[in-house]
C-alpha cells in the first residue's frame, strides 16, 4: 500500500467494513482490516478520516469501541512499524526512536481523533483513558498528539470543564501529562474554536507551566505560544511581557523560543526586555 495511491475514500470504505465486522463480533478480523494502514508509509493526514470514523461509530456503541481502542493502543510496540521505511540519517533519529515516535504517535493520533468524537457523550472516560495512555507510553509523540487531537470538541462544548482539568494536569507530577497540558491550548486556537475571551482565559493554563523545569514541557509551552501568537499577537505579547519581568531562567528560555511568529517590532522589543 503506497501513500500516493491510497485515497480518503478508500480509507473510509475499509474503515466502514472493518467496523461492520467488529460489530458482528469479529475483533481479530477488524484488526486485520486496519493493520495495513499502520505498516505502510502513509502520511498521517490521510489517516485522519480513520480516527474520526471510528469515533463516530463509537458514539453508538461506546463500550465496544472503548474496548477495541484500548487493545489497539496496548498492542506490542512493534505493531504499526516496519523497519527500513524511514531515512534515519535525514531525520537525525535512531531506528529505535523513529519506531517509538511513529508507533506511539500514529496510535495516539487515531485514538485521539476517535476520542475527540466520543467526548461529545463520554468526556470523563475520554479524559481518564487519555491520561492512562499518555503515562503508559511515556513518549513525547504520544503526549503531543493526544494534546493536539483529543480535546478540541471539549474546548468547544465544555470549555471551563476541560480547562480546569488541564490546569490540574499542568501541575501533575508526571512530565508527559504536564507536557500535554502545555501543548493543548494551541489546537483550539488554530482551529478557531475559541473566541478571544476564551483564549485570554485559557492563558491561565500556560501561566502554570511557565516556570516548569522540564525541557520537554518548556518546548511545548514555547511551541504553543508561537502558534497562538499568530492569531493573537498583542495578547500573546502582553502575556510574554508579564513573564519576562519575573527573571526565571526556565521562563526566559520559553520566551526566547516563543517569539518566532510575532512581528519584528514585538519580537525585538521582547528580546530587549530579556536582555
Number of C-alpha atoms within 10 A of each C-alpha: 11 9 13 9 8 13 11 14 11 11 19 18 11 17 20 16 14 20 23 14 17 18 14 8 12 13 16 10 14 20 17 10 16 17 14 13 21 18 17 15 16 17 12 16 10 15 20 18 19 24 23 21 19 24 27 19 19 20 20 12 13 16 10 17 23 21 10 16 18 14 12 16 20 15 10 10 13 12 17 20 19 14 11 8 11 14 12 14 9 7 10 10 14 12 17 11 13 18 20 21 18 18 25 26 23 22 25 29 27 28 29 27 30 29 34 25 28 27 23 17 12 14 19 11 14 23 19 10 14 23 17 13 20 26 16 13 20 16 17 21 22 29 28 23 24 28 26 21 24 27 30 26 21 20 22 16 14 15 18 15 12 20 23 14 13 23 20 15 22 26 16 14 9 13 24 27 25 28 28 27 29 33 27 30 28 24 21 21 24 14 9 13 17 19 12 14 8 15 20 15 13 23 17 14 25 21 16 17 24 22 19 23 13 14 14 17 26 27 18 24 31 24 20 21 31 21 22 23 22 17 16 16 19 14 16 23 21 13 18 22 16 10 18 21 12 11 10 13 13 16 22 22 17 26 26 16 15 26 26 17 16 23 13 11 8 16 17 13 13 20 14 9 12 15 8
